[in-house]
Amino acid sequence: MNPGKGAFPDHWPDSDLSGTRWRPSTPLLITIDGPAGAGKTTVSRRLAHILGYRYVDTGALYRGVAFAALEAGIPPDDDAKLAALCANLELKFEKNLDGTRLLINGRDITEALRTPEIAMAASTASARPSVRTYLLALQRHMGKDRCAVFEGRDMGTVVFPDADVKFFLDADPHTRAVRRFKEMRHPEGMTLEEMEAEIRKRDEADTRRALAPLKPASEAVRIDSSGLTEDQVVQRMLEYIRTKTGA
Ligand code: DC
């Protein structure tokens, strides 16, 4: 059901919405926040595709920093070393026939990002001020022309408090663990129970950290995707956007 992240093309033969296109009359910046496995990636991509908007997976940026840190032998909680690392880091999304790729200093590292090790290191690095400051500026630059769907944890609260439309997508931890388990390329070596434990641990770290913790913006529309298909979630979002923009 879930096409996974990064290396997959932006089309969905399984979706009733695959032929749907609608361009809002004013350029919107849309944020979708929520915990791991809530369905943000697929839903954000489909929504962006329907609207003809850019899709930005900000978790991939945190994973990119974590990847670069681990490769350089920098502990993902060492703020000073992370700051020096970020000063010389160029993170860029590029589209090719395989979908959206993440490049660090010109090197395609997309395939290396989806491991439990990188996920935990990204969660740790994402609590460091140097990393958040670096990515805050980069994300705002990416959103300067609007017409984009940004997916993350603090999009509606910190990075784009002036976003036109804000969603907070959630699901119960078991449902999220099952989704992540199916989506992982190499689930060998990790049981579903371990996956659920890892998700709960990351939720805890992401929600409790002092800087930009995971929480819904006060005006965010909250959607629980536990019992919903991806199409149903996207339909709800589209309906909300249509109503809000008077379309
Ligand atoms: O969505 P993801 O699993 O790829 O995110 C990886 C980590 O990055 C996650 O543990 C929290 C962090 N993150 C963040 O702090 N802020 C964001 N906007 C996106 C991700």
Residues whose N, C-alpha, C, O or C-beta is under 5 A from the ligand:
A	BS01	DC	A36 T58 G59 A60 Y62 A119 A122 S123 S126 E151 G152 R153 D154 R202 D206
